[in-house]
Amino acid sequence: MARVALHGPAGQAGRSSRGFAGTAGSSDRQHSPQRLRRLLLSMIAMCAVFVAVPASAAENRAGAPLTKAEATTIANRYFSEKIAIEAVVGEPTLQGDDWVFPLRVGYANRPARDPIVVNRLTGEASWGGLADLNAIRGGSKPPSR
């Protein structure tokens, strides 16, 4: 690449720039402290916007009823932490303020007597058969895996 000398109005040599096939580029130009400061401030502002957007979205969700996907996550977590038997959590139905998840038990895939219930306003999960299961196990937690 050839260096091209630029001349100011009085014929003085200016800064040089590099270019391809006769085009002058500006890759050698000096950045002033003000320009760097503006660039840094704009980058900080963009980062602040990207951080604030998820926080404001979470604030908007506060107090809103749980979606089907959120309730499914809660029900599956409750199942794996509290119940932990050979069963499958089924598709939920909305009944009043609750998402109701049927359980299908065992190899025969029989419906369980009690479903997992997730309150869509509070996010609390419960299962009517938990007390009986804990009595059979002789404790309050599922066996360690």
C-alpha positions in Angstrom: 0.0 0.0 0.0 1.2 3.4 -0.8 1.3 6.4 1.6 -0.4 9.4 0.3 0.6 12.8 1.7 -2.2 15.3 2.2 -1.4 19.0 2.0 -3.2 21.7 3.9 -4.3 25.1 2.4 -0.8 26.6 2.9 1.0 23.7 1.1 2.0 22.1 4.5 2.2 18.3 4.7 -0.7 16.9 6.7 -1.3 13.5 8.1 -0.9 10.5 5.9 -3.6 7.9 5.2 -3.7 4.5 3.6 -5.9 3.5 0.8 -6.6 0.8 -1.8 -6.3 1.5 -5.5 -6.2 5.2 -5.3 -8.8 5.6 -2.5 -7.8 7.6 0.6 -8.7 5.9 3.9 -8.8 7.4 7.4 -7.5 4.6 9.5 -4.5 6.6 10.8 -6.5 9.5 12.1 -6.0 10.4 15.7 -8.9 10.1 18.2 -9.3 13.1 20.4 -10.0 12.6 24.2 -13.5 14.2 23.7 -14.3 11.7 21.0 -13.1 8.7 23.1 -15.1 10.0 26.0 -18.2 10.3 23.9 -17.7 6.8 22.6 -17.2 5.4 26.1 -20.3 7.2 27.5 -22.4 5.9 24.6 -21.2 2.3 25.2 -22.0 2.7 28.9 -25.4 4.0 28.1 -26.1 1.1 25.7 -25.1 -1.4 28.4 -27.3 0.3 30.9 -30.3 0.0 28.5 -29.7 -3.7 27.9 -29.4 -4.4 31.7 -32.5 -2.3 32.5 -34.8 -3.9 29.9 -34.9 -7.4 31.6 -35.3 -5.8 35.0 -38.3 -3.8 33.8 -39.8 -6.8 32.2 -39.6 -8.7 35.4 -41.2 -5.8 37.3 -44.1 -5.9 34.8 -44.5 -9.7 35.5 -44.7 -9.1 39.3 -48.3 -9.9 40.4 -49.3 -11.3 37.0 -50.7 -14.9 36.9 -48.3 -17.7 36.0 -48.2 -18.8 32.4 -48.6 -22.4 31.4 -44.8 -22.7 30.8 -43.9 -21.1 34.2 -46.4 -23.4 36.0 -45.0 -26.4 34.1 -41.5 -25.6 35.3 -42.6 -25.3 38.9 -44.6 -28.6 38.7 -41.7 -30.5 37.2 -39.3 -29.1 39.8 -41.7 -30.0 42.6 -42.1 -33.5 41.2 -38.4 -34.1 41.0 -37.6 -32.7 44.5 -40.6 -33.9 46.5 -42.3 -36.8 44.8 -39.5 -38.6 42.8 -41.5 -41.8 41.9 -41.8 -43.6 38.6 -44.4 -41.3 37.1 -44.9 -38.6 34.4 -46.3 -35.1 34.9 -49.1 -34.6 32.3 -50.4 -31.6 30.4 -51.9 -29.0 32.8 -55.5 -27.6 32.7 -56.5 -24.3 34.2 -59.1 -24.7 37.0 -59.9 -21.4 38.7 -56.7 -20.0 40.1 -54.8 -23.3 39.8 -52.9 -25.1 37.1 -53.7 -28.8 37.6 -51.1 -31.4 36.4 -52.3 -35.0 36.3 -49.7 -37.7 37.2 -49.4 -40.9 35.2 -47.8 -43.6 37.4 -45.7 -46.6 36.6 -45.1 -48.6 33.5 -48.8 -49.0 33.0 -49.2 -45.2 32.9 -52.1 -45.3 35.3 -53.6 -41.9 36.4 -52.7 -41.1 40.0 -55.5 -40.2 42.4 -54.1 -36.8 43.2 -52.7 -34.2 40.7 -50.0 -31.7 41.3 -51.6 -28.3 41.8 -49.8 -25.0 41.1 -51.5 -21.8 42.2 -51.1 -19.4 39.3 -51.2 -16.3 41.6 -48.7 -17.4 44.3 -46.6 -20.1 42.4 -47.0 -22.6 45.3 -47.1 -26.2 44.4 -48.8 -29.1 46.3 -49.7 -32.7 45.8 -52.3 -34.5 47.9 -50.5 -37.8 48.0 -47.3 -36.4 49.5 -48.2 -37.2 53.1 -49.0 -40.8 52.2 -45.8 -41.2 50.2 -43.7 -39.8 53.0 -45.3 -42.2 55.5 -44.4 -45.1 53.2 -40.8 -43.8 52.9 -40.6 -43.2 56.6 -39.3 -39.6 56.2 -40.0 -36.3 54.6 -37.6 -36.5 51.6 -37.3 -38.7 48.6 -34.5 -41.3 48.7 -31.1 -40.0 47.5 -30.1 -41.0 44.0 
